[in-house]
Amino acid sequence: MLWVKDLVTHFPVDVAIERGTQESAQDGRSRTGGIDGVSFEVEQGEMFTLLGPSGCGKTTALRSIAGLERPNSGSVRLRDQVLFDSQLGINIPVNRRGISMVFQSYAIWPHMTVFKNVAFPLEVLPRKQRPSAAVIKDRVEQILETVGLLSYVSQSATRLSGGQQQRLALARALVTEPPVILLDEPLSNLDAKLRESMRLELKRLQRETGVTAIYVTHDQGEALSLSSRIAIMSAGKIVQLGTPREIYGSPSTQYVADFLGGANFLDGTVAGGLGDEVRVDTGIGVIHASGQPSREKGSRVVVCLRPEHIRISTSIPAERPVNCFNGKLVATAFLGDRIDHVVRTGECELRVRSEASVRIRRADDVFVWAQPSDVIILDR
C-alpha cells in the first residue's frame, strides 16, 4: 500500500535552532528531530503508529510522506505511484499526492460553517475532478453523520468544543476518500477523559471507513489501544516494529521496554539455565525466566519486570513460588482502579501494581513474586 524506504530528512542548523533542535553533526546539518534511514511498509486498512518521545523524528517522517518536508534521500511510494525518489529526481507536490492530514492544531477555518469546512477540499478540486454540488452535499452530510456532527452542519466551526473540532478535522480529511490519512498527535489538545473517549471514536471511524492511517503520538496508551502495528522511534531511527502485543511482551531493548509500558530493570549476570529457562543473579537474588533465548553463563544482562506482573502480599503463599522475595513497602499511590506500590527488597526498589482491593500499609513487611514466564531478559 505505502512504502517508505531509507528516508533521510535533516534540517540546516538555523532551522533546527528555530525548532528547538540545536544538536548538529560535522556536516552542519541537525540530526535532532530529523530522520535517518527510516523504512517501513503500511498495509491496506492498517492503523500504523509512529511512537516516540519529542524530537525522535516521528513528525518529520509524517511530514516527509505528506510532502511538507523534502527529504535528503530515500523514496516514498503509494500503491503504483512514486511520490518521492531522490535518485530518480521525483518529488510530487503536496496537493497532488492525494493524501489527507490532520494536524495537532486541527487547522479549522474559523470563518466557515461546519459544512463549508468539510466541503472545502472537494470544492477546490480541479474542475474536471470536482463533484457536482449535489454530490458534494451528499458526501459532506454522510461523513458528518459518521462523525456525529450532522446536527451542527450550519453552525460556525468556532462554536464547537475541542472534541467536536477534532472530529470536524477528521471529517474534512476523510471527505475526499483518500488512500492514506496522516494524523499528527490529533488528541494531544484534549483533556484526559475526552482523549480516552476519542481513542475509541477514532478507532471506530478508521474501521468503518476502512481508510489506511499513519498515526504519530508520544502517548503509549494511544499507541497500544489504536494501532495495528507500532514503530518505536529514537534519534531519527526505528528501533523496533511490531504489533502492540509483540513489542510489549518482547521488547528488543531496555529503551523500548521502558518507553512502552514502563518496567523495573535489574542488572544481572546469567548464572545458568536449562532449555528455555535462564537463571539470573541480581541485586535481589536469583531470578528464573522461561521462554527466553539461551545465553552463556556469565553474560551480563538486564532483567525486566513489568509492575503489573508482580504480585504482592503480606503473607507468603503456602507453596513458596519461584521468584519470591521479601521486602518492605515504602510508598503507595491510589489510582482509583489500581494501586501502585514501591517495595524495597535487597538492594533495589520495585514498582508493583495491584488491584485496588489490595490493602497494605506503608512500612509493612511484604512478599513479592513473579511468574518465570513474565520475566523478560534483555542484553545489557
C-alpha positions in Angstrom: 0.0 0.0 0.0 2.6 2.6 1.2 6.3 2.0 1.2 8.9 4.2 2.8 12.5 3.2 2.1 15.7 4.6 3.5 14.2 8.0 4.1 16.6 10.6 5.4 15.5 14.2 6.3 17.8 16.5 8.1 17.5 20.2 8.7 20.0 23.1 8.4 21.3 24.2 11.8 19.4 27.5 11.7 16.1 25.7 11.1 16.9 23.2 13.9 17.6 26.1 16.3 14.3 27.7 15.3 12.5 24.4 16.1 14.4 23.9 19.3 16.6 21.0 18.0 20.0 22.6 18.3 22.2 19.5 18.1 24.2 19.2 14.8 26.7 17.0 13.2 30.0 17.7 11.5 28.4 18.3 8.1 26.5 21.3 9.5 23.1 19.6 9.5 20.9 19.0 12.5 20.4 15.4 13.5 17.9 16.0 16.3 14.3 16.0 15.1 15.2 14.6 11.7 15.1 11.1 10.4 18.0 8.9 9.4 17.3 5.8 7.2 13.7 5.2 8.1 12.0 2.3 6.3 8.6 0.7 6.8 5.5 -0.6 4.9 1.9 0.2 5.7 -0.7 -2.3 4.6 -4.2 -1.5 3.3 -6.7 -0.6 6.1 -4.0 -0.6 8.7 -3.6 1.9 11.6 0.2 2.2 11.7 1.7 4.3 14.5 5.0 6.1 14.9 5.7 6.3 18.6 8.5 8.0 20.4 9.5 11.0 22.6 9.7 14.6 21.4 12.5 15.1 18.9 12.7 11.5 17.8 11.7 12.3 14.2 8.2 10.9 14.1 6.5 14.1 12.9 9.3 14.7 10.4 8.7 11.3 8.9 5.0 12.1 8.6 5.6 15.5 7.0 8.1 13.9 4.6 5.5 11.4 3.5 2.9 14.3 3.0 5.4 16.3 1.0 5.6 19.1 3.6 9.3 18.4 4.1 11.7 17.5 1.3 13.9 14.5 2.3 17.6 14.4 1.6 17.4 10.9 0.2 15.2 7.8 0.1 11.9 7.1 -1.5 8.1 7.1 -0.8 5.7 5.1 -2.9 1.9 4.9 -2.6 0.4 2.0 -4.5 1.8 2.3 -8.0 2.8 5.9 -7.8 6.2 7.2 -6.7 5.7 10.2 -4.5 9.4 10.9 -3.8 12.6 9.4 -5.0 15.9 11.1 -4.6 17.7 9.0 -7.2 15.0 9.5 -9.8 14.6 13.2 -9.0 10.8 12.7 -8.3 9.1 14.9 -5.8 5.3 15.1 -6.3 3.8 18.4 -4.9 1.7 18.2 -1.7 -1.6 19.0 -3.5 -1.1 16.2 -6.0 -0.2 13.3 -3.6 -3.9 12.6 -2.7 -3.0 12.3 1.0 -5.0 13.9 3.8 -3.5 15.1 7.0 -5.0 16.0 10.4 -2.7 18.4 12.3 -2.2 18.7 16.1 -3.9 22.1 16.0 -6.8 20.9 13.8 -6.4 23.9 11.4 -10.2 24.6 11.4 -11.2 27.6 9.3 -13.0 29.9 11.8 -14.8 32.0 9.2 -16.6 28.9 7.8 -19.5 26.8 8.9 -19.1 23.1 9.7 -20.5 22.3 6.3 -18.1 24.6 4.4 -15.1 23.3 6.4 -15.8 19.8 5.3 -16.8 20.7 1.7 -13.8 22.9 1.1 -11.4 20.1 -0.1 -14.0 19.0 -2.7 -14.8 22.5 -3.8 -11.2 23.4 -4.6 -10.5 20.3 -6.8 -9.7 21.0 -10.5 -12.9 21.5 -12.4 -12.7 18.1 -14.2 -12.3 16.2 -10.9 -14.8 18.3 -8.9 -18.1 16.6 -8.0 -21.4 18.4 -8.6 -22.9 20.5 -5.8 -25.4 17.7 -5.1 -22.7 15.1 -4.8 -20.7 17.3 -2.5 -23.7 17.9 -0.3 -24.5 14.2 0.0 -20.9 13.3 0.7 -20.4 16.0 3.3 -23.6 15.1 5.1 -22.7 11.4 5.1 -19.3 12.0 6.6 -20.7 14.4 9.2 -23.3 11.8 10.2 -20.4 9.2 10.5 -18.5 11.5 13.0 -21.7 12.6 14.8 -21.7 16.2 13.7 -24.6 16.3 11.2 -26.8 18.3 13.6 -24.1 21.1 13.7 -23.9 21.4 9.9 -24.9 25.1 9.8 -23.1 26.2 12.9 -19.9 28.2 12.9 -16.9 26.0 13.4 -15.6 28.2 16.3 -18.7 27.3 18.4 -17.7 23.6 18.5 -16.0 22.1 21.6 -12.4 20.8 21.4 -13.6 17.2 20.8 -16.1 18.3 18.1 -13.4 20.3 16.3 -11.2 17.2 16.4 -14.0 15.2 14.7 -14.5 18.1 12.2 -10.9 17.9 11.2 -11.2 14.1 10.8 -14.3 14.6 8.6 -12.6 17.1 6.4 -9.6 14.7 6.0 -11.9 11.8 5.1 -14.4 13.5 2.8 -12.1 13.2 -0.2 -11.8 9.4 0.4 -8.0 9.5 0.5 -6.0 6.2 0.2 -4.0 7.3 3.3 -4.7 9.7 6.1 -1.9 11.1 8.3 -2.6 12.0 11.9 -0.1 14.2 13.8 -0.9 13.8 17.6 -4.6 14.8 16.9 -5.7 14.1 20.5 -3.0 15.9 22.4 -5.0 19.1 22.9 -7.9 17.3 24.6 -8.4 16.7 28.3 -7.6 13.2 29.7 -11.2 11.9 29.8 -12.1 13.3 26.4 -8.9 11.9 24.9 -9.7 8.4 26.2 -13.2 8.5 24.6 -11.9 9.9 21.4 -9.5 7.0 21.1 -12.4 4.6 20.8 -14.2 7.0 18.4 -11.1 7.3 16.2 -10.7 3.5 16.1 -14.4 3.1 15.2 -14.1 5.7 12.4 -11.0 4.1 11.0 -12.6 0.6 10.9 -15.9 1.8 9.5 -14.3 3.9 6.7 -11.5 1.3 6.0 -9.0 4.1 5.5 -5.3 3.4 5.9 -3.9 5.6 8.6 -0.4 6.6 9.9 -0.7 8.0 13.4 2.0 9.9 15.3 2.0 10.1 19.1 4.2 10.1 22.2 1.4 8.6 24.2 1.9 4.9 24.8 -1.7 4.4 25.8 -2.9 5.8 22.5 -0.4 3.6 20.6 -1.4 0.4 22.4 -5.2 0.9 22.0 -5.3 2.2 18.4 -2.6 0.5 16.5 -2.4 -2.5 14.2 1.4 -2.1 14.3 3.7 0.2 16.1 7.2 1.6 15.1 9.1 2.8 18.1 11.5 5.6 17.2 14.6 7.0 18.8 17.0 9.6 17.5 15.6 9.5 14.0 15.6 5.7 13.6 13.0 2.9 14.1 14.4 0.7 16.9 11.5 -1.9 16.9 8.5 -2.6 14.8 5.6 -5.0 15.5 2.1 -5.4 16.9 1.4 -3.8 20.3 1.3 -7.2 21.9 4.6 -8.3 20.3 6.5 -5.1 21.4 5.0 -5.0 24.9 5.7 -8.7 25.5 9.1 -8.9 23.8 10.8 -5.5 23.8 14.2 -5.6 21.9 15.9 -3.1 24.2 15.7 -1.5 27.6 14.7 1.8 25.9 11.7 0.1 24.2 10.6 -1.7 27.4 10.8 1.5 29.4 9.0 3.6 26.8 6.2 1.2 26.1 4.6 0.5 29.4 7.4 1.2 31.9 9.2 -1.5 33.9 11.6 -2.4 36.7 15.2 -3.1 35.5 17.7 -5.2 37.4 21.3 -5.6 36.3 22.3 -9.2 36.5 24.6 -12.0 35.4 23.5 -15.2 33.9 24.0 -18.0 36.5 23.0 -20.8 34.2 20.0 -22.4 32.6 18.4 -25.4 31.0 16.3 -25.5 27.8 14.4 -22.3 27.5 14.9 -21.3 31.2 17.5 -18.8 32.3 18.7 -18.1 35.8 20.0 -14.6 36.5 21.8 -13.5 39.6 20.5 -9.9 40.5 20.6 -7.5 43.4 17.5 -9.1 44.9 18.5 -12.7 44.4 18.4 -15.3 41.6 15.5 -14.8 39.2 14.2 -17.5 36.9 12.9 -16.7 33.4 11.3 -19.0 30.9 10.7 -18.8 27.2 13.9 -16.8 26.7 16.7 -17.3 24.2 19.6 -19.2 25.7 22.5 -17.2 27.0 26.0 -18.1 28.0 26.8 -18.4 31.7 28.4 -15.2 32.9 26.7 -13.0 30.4 25.7 -9.5 31.7 22.0 -8.9 31.1 19.1 -6.7 32.3 16.1 -8.3 33.9 12.8 -6.5 33.0 9.8 -6.9 35.3 6.5 -5.2 34.4 4.8 -3.7 37.6 1.5 -5.4 36.7 3.3 -8.8 36.5 4.5 -8.7 40.1 2.2 -9.9 42.9 2.3 -8.6 46.4 1.1 -9.9 49.8 1.8 -9.6 53.5 1.8 -13.4 53.8 3.9 -15.9 51.9 1.9 -18.4 49.7 1.5 -21.9 51.0 4.0 -23.2 48.4 6.6 -20.5 48.0 6.7 -19.8 44.3 9.8 -19.2 42.2 11.0 -15.6 42.1 9.5 -14.8 45.6 11.4 -12.2 47.6 11.0 -10.5 51.0 10.6 -6.7 51.1 9.2 -3.7 52.8 6.5 -1.4 51.5 7.9 2.2 51.3 5.2 4.0 49.3 1.8 3.6 47.8 -0.3 5.6 45.3 -4.1 5.0 45.0 -5.1 5.4 41.3 -8.8 4.5 41.5 -8.9 1.2 39.7 -5.4 0.1 40.9 -2.7 0.8 43.4 1.0 1.4 42.7 3.4 0.3 45.4 7.1 0.8 45.9 8.7 -2.1 47.6 12.3 -2.2 48.8 13.9 -5.6 48.5 17.6 -6.4 48.7 19.5 -3.6 47.0 16.6 -2.4 44.9 13.2 -0.8 44.8 10.5 -2.4 42.7 7.3 -0.8 41.4 4.4 -3.1 41.9 0.8 -2.6 40.5 -2.1 -4.3 42.2 -5.9 -4.3 42.2 -7.5 -1.5 44.3 -8.8 -4.1 46.7 -5.3 -4.9 48.0 -4.8 -3.2 51.4 -1.3 -3.0 52.6 0.1 -0.3 55.0 3.3 1.6 54.4 6.3 0.0 56.3 4.6 -3.4 56.3 6.8 -6.4 55.6 5.6 -8.0 52.3 6.4 -10.7 49.8 6.6 -10.1 46.1 6.8 -12.7 43.3 6.6 -13.0 39.5 6.0 -16.0 37.2 9.1 -17.0 35.2 7.0 -16.6 32.0 6.5 -12.9 32.8 10.2 -12.2 33.2 11.9 -10.5 30.2 15.7 -10.8 29.8 17.5 -8.1 27.8 21.1 -7.8 26.7 22.9 -5.1 28.5 
